Amino acid sequence: MDTSQILVTAGGLLLVGFILWFFFGPRAAAAARATAAGGQEIAVAVRGAYSPDRVVVEAGRPVRLTFTRLEENACTAQVLFPDFGIVKDLPVGGPVAVELTPDRPGEFAFHCGMNMVRGRLVVTPARPG
């Protein structure tokens, strides 16, 4: 192999590594904030992905996730929470509240109608008190 072939191969391997890291690497989780009424809430922006795409909440307390779709991509026109039987349409620009009360700790997926844009609801055990 000559120098140009080595450089092209190395560049391709670096690109593959970056793509794997970008799509499958670790994600930072955002914790929902407590409300005065004892619930939890967080805003989620939808623009090619969910931001944040990992939401941490506490089991046994009501949760409100407010999704705002900031794009016209048909893929993100719905959000589904299969473990909770929830499907919501997301019009462009308007906030849509998804309300649920997780009854047990665990990780629960949510995704777009085409299952291409994904997120996780991370439910931690209820704190005593």
Backbone hydrogen bonds, N-H to C=O, Kabsch-Sander energy under -0.5 kcal/mol:
donor,donor_aa,acceptor,acceptor_aa,energy
6,I,2,D,-1.9
7,L,3,T,-2.4
8,V,4,S,-2.3
9,T,5,Q,-2.4
10,A,6,I,-2.7
11,G,7,L,-2.6
12,G,8,V,-2.3
13,L,9,T,-2.3
14,L,10,A,-2.3
15,L,11,G,-2.3
16,V,12,G,-2.5
17,G,13,L,-2.4
18,F,14,L,-2.4
19,I,15,L,-2.4
20,L,16,V,-2.4
21,W,17,G,-2.3
22,F,18,F,-3.0
23,F,19,I,-2.4
24,F,20,L,-2.4
25,G,21,W,-2.0
30,A,54,R,-2.8
32,A,56,V,-2.6
33,R,41,E,-2.6
35,T,39,G,-2.1
38,G,35,T,-1.7
40,Q,62,P,-1.7
41,E,33,R,-2.3
42,I,64,R,-1.9
44,V,66,T,-3.0
45,A,51,S,-2.5
46,V,68,T,-2.5
47,R,45,A,-0.6
47,R,49,A,-2.3
51,S,45,A,-2.4
55,V,120,R,-2.6
56,V,30,A,-2.5
57,V,55,V,-0.5
57,V,122,V,-2.7
59,A,124,T,-2.8
60,G,102,P,-3.7
61,R,58,E,-1.1
63,V,100,L,-3.3
64,R,40,Q,-2.4
65,L,98,V,-2.7
66,T,42,I,-2.6
66,T,64,R,-0.6
67,F,65,L,-0.8
67,F,96,V,-2.8
68,T,44,V,-2.3
69,R,91,P,-0.7
69,R,94,G,-0.6
70,L,46,V,-3.1
70,L,68,T,-0.6
76,T,73,N,-1.1
77,A,74,A,-1.6
78,Q,75,C,-0.5
79,V,88,K,-2.4
80,L,111,H,-3.0
81,F,86,I,-3.0
84,F,81,F,-1.6
85,G,81,F,-0.7
85,G,82,P,-0.8
86,I,81,F,-1.8
88,K,79,V,-2.6
90,L,77,A,-3.4
93,G,69,R,-3.6
94,G,91,P,-0.8
96,V,67,F,-2.5
98,V,65,L,-2.7
99,E,97,A,-0.5
100,L,63,V,-2.1
106,G,123,V,-2.2
108,F,121,L,-2.5
110,F,119,G,-2.2
111,H,80,L,-1.9
112,C,117,V,-2.1
113,G,75,C,-0.8
113,G,78,Q,-0.6
114,M,75,C,-0.6
115,N,112,C,-1.5
118,R,116,M,-0.6
119,G,110,F,-2.9
120,R,53,D,-2.8
121,L,108,F,-3.4
122,V,55,V,-3.3
122,V,120,R,-0.7
123,V,106,G,-3.4
123,V,121,L,-0.7
124,T,57,V,-3.0
124,T,122,V,-0.6
